[in-house]
Amino acid sequence: MILANARVVTPRRVLDPGWIALDGHRIAAVGTGDPPRRAGGEIHDLGSDHVLPGFVDLHMHGGDGAQVTTDDPAEILRAIAFHRRHGTTRTLASLVTSPVEEMAAAARTVAALMRSPDPLHRSIAGIHLEGPFLNPDHRGAHHNDYVLAPDVGALRHLLAAGDGAVRTVTLAPELDGGMDLVREVVAAGAVAAVGHTDAGYDEAHRAFEAGAGMATHLFNAMRAFHHREPGPAGAALTHDGVTCELINDGVHLHSATTRLAFAAAGADRIALVTDATPAAGVSDGRFQLGPLPVLARDGKVTLLDGVTNAGSTLTMDRAVRHAVRCVGIPITEAAVAAATTPARVLGLGRYTGSIEAGKDADLVVMTHDLRVRTVISAGTIVHGALTVYG
């Protein structure tokens, strides 16, 4: 199968017109101009549509009315399928703070789903533990009754329940014992993420020096940036080894803040994420996010107070569209932040995250105004369709 007459978005430039040749589940070749003719191969004219790498979401709690902090596999898969229709070909299942045994049950369920050969399950790249070791003063939409002080035993229990599937853990390193958790997460082969934190610049910097590799939804649910005390955001943006999540929905961040983060860190250290809740893709109303009820209204999700942000209704295609059309980020950089960078964070950079020969054919075909037309996962069309002209 060959995708031709496309605007192929590679990490450094757009091939226009470009083509992509697929061989089974992999990309066989990428080029510009007229595609090669292959015996028996279908050629699909994309009519100058964009082709981006399949999106990789490091932070997703739910969608289509379903959440992932549950031991119900059908509910988890409903959320996964919803986001795949919006171009997310790999995602972490982000578990919100809940009673430890409930988080462990959800982790076991996600880990079991990942062992299935079902193609949809391939979209699950692992587990993100957002809590329970968070600073209560910056807990946001995490239930105060279940936020815990750092506890190595509880962390090990959750890691064991995930059976190797836990890829990232958000924690507050300034809490007593927090640095021990950073080292424990890193030793387990996962990424420690600084978030829901009141750490100052120095405390956050020490956590990054100790091996923490990410900042969870930068600027949100953390001590505010100040020009004399830049806090965890300043530490993350100025530390070369740290990836910074951004919820680029126009609600969580001002466009100038997003531009500032890209300018400071570069797309290679920015990961666009959704932080999506079950409200993503459905109408306004009340939803359950772990043990807390949340309210969705006019594209914004809050606690029932109507003020405190509680995740989002974002999808990765909308995050990319907002980055390019509203914030002014070049499409090449937006694609890197939506796919290449997060794939690298998860150790998947050899297989996915960019359009290159030899990598998995995880692709999103988008119209001129960056609306999803077709989603391809491992060389198979999983949403939308393509037109054959030769």
TATATA-V690448 format. One record per residue. RES is the residue in one small letter. SS is DSSP state (a for helix, b for strand, c for the rest). PHI is phi in radians with two decimals (NA if undefined). OMEGA is omega in radians with two decimals (none if undefined). Layout:
{{RES:SS:PHI:OMEGA} {RES:SS:PHI:OMEGA}}
//
This chain:
{{m:c:NA:3.12} {i:b:-2.16:3.04} {l:b:-1.73:-3.02} {a:b:-2.14:3.10} {n:b:0.93:-3.07} {a:b:-2.14:2.94} {r:b:-1.72:-3.03} {v:b:-1.51:-3.06} {v:b:-1.61:3.08} {t:c:-1.71:-3.07} {p:c:-1.04:-3.05} {r:c:-2.07:-3.14} {r:c:-2.77:3.09} {v:b:-1.77:3.08} {l:b:-1.49:-3.01} {d:b:-2.47:-0.01} {p:b:-1.40:3.12} {g:b:-2.24:3.10} {w:b:-2.47:3.11} {i:b:-2.33:3.07} {a:b:-1.76:3.13} {l:b:-1.86:3.08} {d:b:-2.27:-3.06} {g:c:1.17:-3.07} {h:c:-1.60:-3.07} {r:b:-2.04:2.98} {i:b:-1.43:-3.12} {a:b:-1.53:-3.11} {a:b:-2.82:3.11} {v:b:-2.40:-3.14} {g:b:-2.78:3.12} {t:b:-2.03:3.13} {g:c:1.41:-3.14} {d:c:-1.35:-3.13} {p:c:-1.32:3.07} {p:c:-1.24:3.06} {r:c:-1.52:3.13} {r:c:-2.14:-3.11} {a:c:-1.00:3.08} {g:c:1.34:-3.09} {g:c:-1.57:3.08} {e:c:-1.45:3.07} {i:b:-1.97:-3.12} {h:b:-1.93:3.12} {d:b:-1.44:-3.09} {l:c:-1.59:3.03} {g:c:1.01:3.14} {s:c:1.23:2.99} {d:c:-1.12:3.04} {h:b:-1.40:2.94} {v:b:-2.14:3.13} {l:b:-1.98:3.02} {p:b:-1.14:3.07} {g:c:-0.94:-3.05} {f:b:-1.29:3.13} {v:b:-2.16:-3.06} {d:b:-1.79:-3.13} {l:c:-1.47:-2.96} {h:c:-2.68:-3.09} {m:b:-2.47:-3.13} {h:c:-1.73:-3.12} {g:b:2.90:3.13} {g:b:3.00:3.14} {d:c:1.00:3.12} {g:c:1.42:-3.08} {a:b:-1.95:3.05} {q:b:-2.08:-3.10} {v:c:-1.80:3.06} {t:c:-1.45:-3.07} {t:c:-2.80:3.04} {d:c:-1.74:3.11} {d:c:-1.66:-3.09} {p:a:-1.08:-3.13} {a:a:-1.13:3.14} {e:a:-1.20:3.10} {i:a:-1.05:-3.09} {l:a:-1.18:3.07} {r:a:-1.10:3.10} {a:a:-1.16:3.13} {i:a:-1.07:-3.11} {a:a:-1.12:3.12} {f:a:-1.03:-3.09} {h:a:-1.24:3.08} {r:a:-1.12:3.10} {r:a:-1.10:3.12} {h:c:-1.77:2.99} {g:c:1.72:-3.14} {t:b:-1.47:-3.12} {t:b:-1.61:3.02} {r:b:-2.45:3.13} {t:b:-2.60:2.91} {l:b:-1.50:2.99} {a:b:-1.63:-3.05} {s:b:-1.60:-3.12} {l:b:-1.66:3.11} {v:b:-1.44:3.14} {t:c:-1.04:-3.12} {s:c:-2.61:3.01} {p:c:-0.89:-3.01} {v:a:-0.94:-3.11} {e:a:-1.18:3.07} {e:a:-1.23:3.07} {m:a:-1.12:3.13} {a:a:-1.13:3.13} {a:a:-1.12:3.10} {a:a:-1.12:3.13} {a:a:-1.08:3.12} {r:a:-1.11:-3.13} {t:a:-1.15:3.13} {v:a:-1.08:-3.14} {a:a:-1.05:3.12} {a:a:-1.16:3.11} {l:a:-1.07:-3.12} {m:a:-1.14:-3.14} {r:c:-1.46:-3.11} {s:c:-1.39:3.10} {p:c:-1.38:-3.13} {d:c:-0.99:-3.10} {p:a:-1.00:3.12} {l:a:-1.10:-3.10} {h:a:-1.14:3.10} {r:a:-1.04:-3.12} {s:a:-1.19:-3.11} {i:b:-1.45:-3.09} {a:b:-1.65:3.14} {g:b:2.54:-3.04} {i:b:-2.06:2.98} {h:b:-1.98:3.05} {l:b:-1.58:3.05} {e:b:-1.65:-3.01} {g:c:1.87:0.20} {p:c:-1.60:-2.99} {f:c:-1.64:-3.05} {l:c:-2.02:3.07} {n:c:-1.35:-3.09} {p:a:-0.99:-3.13} {d:a:-1.27:3.12} {h:a:-2.26:-3.03} {r:c:-1.32:3.14} {g:c:1.02:-3.09} {a:c:-1.65:3.09} {h:c:-1.89:-3.01} {h:c:-1.12:-3.07} {n:c:-1.07:-3.10} {d:c:-1.18:-3.04} {y:c:-1.98:3.00} {v:c:-1.20:-3.06} {l:c:-2.03:2.91} {a:c:-1.16:-3.14} {p:c:-0.89:-3.07} {d:c:-2.52:-3.09} {v:a:-1.06:-3.14} {g:a:-1.09:3.12} {a:a:-1.14:3.10} {l:a:-1.08:-3.14} {r:a:-1.08:3.11} {h:a:-1.10:3.14} {l:a:-1.20:3.10} {l:a:-1.10:3.12} {a:a:-1.15:3.11} {a:a:-1.09:3.11} {g:a:-1.30:3.04} {d:c:0.88:3.11} {g:c:1.55:-3.08} {a:c:-1.55:3.13} {v:b:-1.26:-3.09} {r:b:-1.83:3.13} {t:b:-2.44:3.12} {v:b:-2.38:3.07} {t:b:-1.52:-3.13} {l:b:-2.67:3.12} {a:c:-1.80:-2.99} {p:c:-1.28:-3.10} {e:c:-1.34:3.12} {l:c:-1.19:3.13} {d:c:-1.02:-3.09} {g:c:1.61:-3.10} {g:a:-1.12:3.14} {m:a:-1.17:3.06} {d:a:-1.11:3.12} {l:a:-1.18:3.09} {v:a:-0.97:-3.11} {r:a:-1.14:3.13} {e:a:-1.15:3.13} {v:a:-1.09:-3.13} {v:a:-1.09:3.13} {a:a:-1.11:3.13} {a:c:-1.41:3.12} {g:c:1.52:3.11} {a:c:-1.84:-3.13} {v:b:-1.77:3.03} {a:b:-1.44:-3.11} {a:b:-2.06:3.11} {v:b:-1.45:-3.13} {g:c:-2.93:-3.06} {h:c:0.81:-2.90} {t:b:-2.37:3.01} {d:c:-1.91:3.14} {a:c:-1.05:2.96} {g:c:-1.41:-3.12} {y:a:-0.99:-3.06} {d:a:-1.11:3.14} {e:a:-1.13:3.12} {a:a:-1.15:3.12} {h:a:-1.05:3.11} {r:a:-1.09:3.11} {a:a:-1.12:3.11} {f:a:-1.18:3.09} {e:a:-1.15:3.13} {a:c:-1.40:3.06} {g:c:2.16:3.06} {a:c:-1.03:-3.00} {g:c:-2.05:-3.04} {m:b:-2.66:3.00} {a:b:-2.04:-3.10} {t:c:-1.35:-3.08} {h:c:0.44:-3.07} {l:c:-0.84:3.14} {f:c:1.41:-3.12} {n:c:-1.66:3.11} {a:c:0.99:3.06} {m:b:-2.66:3.09} {r:c:-0.91:-3.06} {a:c:-1.21:3.04} {f:c:-1.19:3.04} {h:c:-2.39:-3.04} {h:c:-1.15:3.07} {r:c:-1.80:3.07} {e:c:-2.49:-3.01} {p:c:-1.23:3.00} {g:a:1.08:-3.09} {p:a:-1.16:3.11} {a:a:-1.13:3.11} {g:a:-1.11:3.12} {a:a:-1.14:-3.12} {a:a:-1.18:-3.08} {l:a:-1.17:-3.08} {t:c:-1.78:3.12} {h:c:-1.83:-2.99} {d:c:-1.05:-3.07} {g:c:-1.61:-2.98} {v:c:-1.92:3.04} {t:b:-1.65:-3.07} {c:b:-1.95:3.02} {e:b:-1.26:3.03} {l:b:-2.30:3.00} {i:b:-1.60:-2.98} {n:c:-1.66:-3.10} {d:c:-1.98:-3.08} {g:c:1.39:3.11} {v:c:-1.90:-3.07} {h:c:-1.34:-3.07} {l:c:-2.44:2.96} {h:c:-1.22:-3.13} {s:a:-1.01:3.13} {a:a:-1.14:3.11} {t:a:-1.18:3.09} {t:a:-1.10:3.11} {r:a:-1.09:3.11} {l:a:-1.05:-3.13} {a:a:-1.13:3.11} {f:a:-1.10:-3.12} {a:a:-1.17:-3.09} {a:a:-1.34:-3.01} {a:a:-1.78:-3.03} {g:c:1.42:-3.10} {a:a:-1.04:-3.14} {d:a:-1.19:3.10} {r:a:-2.12:3.08} {i:b:-1.94:3.05} {a:b:-2.12:3.01} {l:b:-1.23:3.13} {v:b:-2.29:3.12} {t:c:-1.66:-2.94} {d:c:0.90:-3.03} {a:b:-1.21:3.09} {t:c:-1.89:3.07} {p:c:-1.01:-3.13} {a:c:-1.27:-3.14} {a:c:-1.09:3.07} {g:c:1.54:3.13} {v:c:-2.22:-3.06} {s:c:-1.32:3.12} {d:c:-1.06:3.11} {g:b:2.68:3.12} {r:b:-1.70:-3.14} {f:b:-2.42:3.09} {q:b:-1.82:3.07} {l:b:-2.08:-2.99} {g:c:1.07:-3.11} {p:c:-1.48:-3.06} {l:b:-1.93:2.97} {p:b:-1.38:3.10} {v:b:-2.27:-3.06} {l:b:-2.15:3.08} {a:b:-1.86:3.13} {r:b:-2.64:3.08} {d:c:0.96:3.07} {g:c:1.40:3.14} {k:b:-2.05:3.13} {v:b:-2.01:-3.14} {t:b:-2.37:2.88} {l:b:-1.14:-3.08} {l:c:-1.13:3.07} {d:c:-1.25:3.13} {g:c:1.31:-3.05} {v:c:-2.09:-3.03} {t:c:-1.28:3.11} {n:b:-1.02:-3.10} {a:b:-2.41:-3.08} {g:b:1.46:-3.01} {s:b:-2.58:2.96} {t:c:-1.90:-3.00} {l:c:-1.27:2.92} {t:c:-2.14:-3.04} {m:a:-1.18:3.10} {d:a:-1.12:3.12} {r:a:-1.23:3.09} {a:a:-1.10:3.11} {v:a:-1.18:-3.13} {r:a:-1.04:3.13} {h:a:-1.14:3.14} {a:a:-1.07:-3.06} {v:a:-1.39:-2.97} {r:a:-1.51:-3.08} {c:a:-1.90:-3.09} {v:a:-1.57:3.14} {g:c:1.59:3.09} {i:c:-1.39:3.08} {p:c:-0.99:-3.05} {i:a:-1.08:3.10} {t:a:-1.11:3.14} {e:a:-1.23:3.11} {a:a:-1.10:3.12} {a:a:-1.17:3.08} {v:a:-1.05:-3.10} {a:a:-1.24:-3.12} {a:a:-1.61:-3.06} {a:a:-2.46:-3.00} {t:a:-1.15:-3.12} {t:a:-1.10:3.14} {p:a:-1.11:3.08} {a:a:-1.08:3.11} {r:a:-1.11:3.13} {v:a:-0.98:-3.09} {l:c:-1.50:-3.11} {g:c:1.31:-3.10} {l:c:-1.87:-3.03} {g:c:-1.06:3.11} {r:c:-1.28:-2.98} {y:c:-1.96:-3.02} {t:c:-2.69:3.06} {g:c:1.81:3.09} {s:c:-2.73:-3.11} {i:c:-1.62:-3.11} {e:c:-2.54:3.11} {a:c:-1.02:3.13} {g:c:1.69:3.14} {k:c:-1.53:3.11} {d:b:-1.04:3.14} {a:c:-1.45:3.04} {d:c:-1.80:-2.94} {l:b:-2.42:3.05} {v:b:-2.20:3.06} {v:b:-1.61:-3.08} {m:b:-2.22:-3.14} {t:c:-1.20:-3.12} {h:c:-1.06:3.11} {d:c:-1.74:3.00} {l:c:1.11:2.96} {r:c:-1.79:-3.09} {v:b:-1.22:3.05} {r:b:-1.82:-3.06} {t:b:-2.53:3.04} {v:b:-2.11:3.13} {i:b:-2.08:3.12} {s:b:-2.13:-3.11} {a:c:0.88:3.07} {g:c:1.43:-3.11} {t:b:-1.94:3.08} {i:b:-1.25:-3.11} {v:b:-1.95:3.07} {h:b:-2.74:-3.14} {g:c:1.40:-3.09} {a:c:-2.69:3.06} {l:c:-2.19:-3.12} {t:c:-1.84:3.12} {v:b:-1.59:3.04} {y:c:-2.16:3.13} {g:c:-2.75:none}}
//
